[in-house]
Amino acid sequence: MPTVVVPKSGGVTTTKAVVVRWLKQEGDRVKIGEPLVELETEKVSYELESPFSGTLTRLLAEETDEVPVGEPLCEITESVAKTPQRKK
């Protein structure tokens, strides 16, 4: 099951981020590029976009939690496109 982690910020030497606010909740459908959570570091606040499409199945961090870079924030069950089966 894909896990969304706190990313490294380009060129910024931050070691953690604070979960400011979840924009999606458990059970919500998400698409690639859709904002999931608002994070804040010492230098910047930003919305983290989903790297996967599917269903947000579990939040692993609560609002106001400090989460180290590389640690998980949530789990998303990926959508599997159903391909039509040909009849023989």
N, C-alpha and C positions, 0 to 999 in steps of 0.2 A: 504494500500500500504506500503510495507516494507521500512523503512528508515534506512540508514547507518549513524551511529553516530561516533564521535571521541571516540575511546576506551581509557580506562585506560591502561597505560603502566605498565607491570608487575613490581611491586616493586618500580617504579619511582613515585615520588610525583609531577607530573606535573598537571597543571590545565587547560592548553590550548595547542593547536597545530596550526601551521601555514600551510596553504595550499600552498605547493611549486609549484605543477604542477598536473593538471588532466591528467591521462593516458587514460581515456575514456571520450567521449563527449555524450551529450544528443542524444538519438536515437540509441546509440551503444548497441549491444547485449553483455552481460557479463555472465560468468560462475562462479560458486562458486570457490573461490581460485584464481581467476584472479585479478591481480593488478588493482586497480581503481584510486588511487590518491597517490601522494607522500606528506607525512606530515613531519613536523620538530618540535621538542620540544626543550627545552633548552639543553637537553643532547643527543638527537639522531634524526637522519633522517631515515624514513622508508617508505615502500610502504604498504598501507592498501589494503588488499585483500577483494574481494566481499564476503559477507556472504550469498548471494542469487544468483540464476541464473535468468535471465530475460532481460529486456530492461531498460537501464538507462533513466528514463523519465524526471528527473529534477535535475539540480545542485542547491544546496541551499547555497553554499559558493563559492566565487571567489578565484582565485589564489591571494596570499598575504594576504588573510583574516586570522585573528586569531579567532579560533573557540574553545570555552570551551569544556572540556571533557564532554561527554554525550549529546552534542548538535548535531543536524543533519547536514550531509554533502550533501547527495543526496537521491533521491528516486528511487527505482527500482521496476518495475512492474514484478512480478514473472511469469515465464512460467508455464503454466498448461499443463501437459501431457494429450493428448487426448487419451482416451481409446476406443478401437473399441466397438461399440454397437452390441450386438447379435440380430439377427433377430428372431422374435418369430414365 
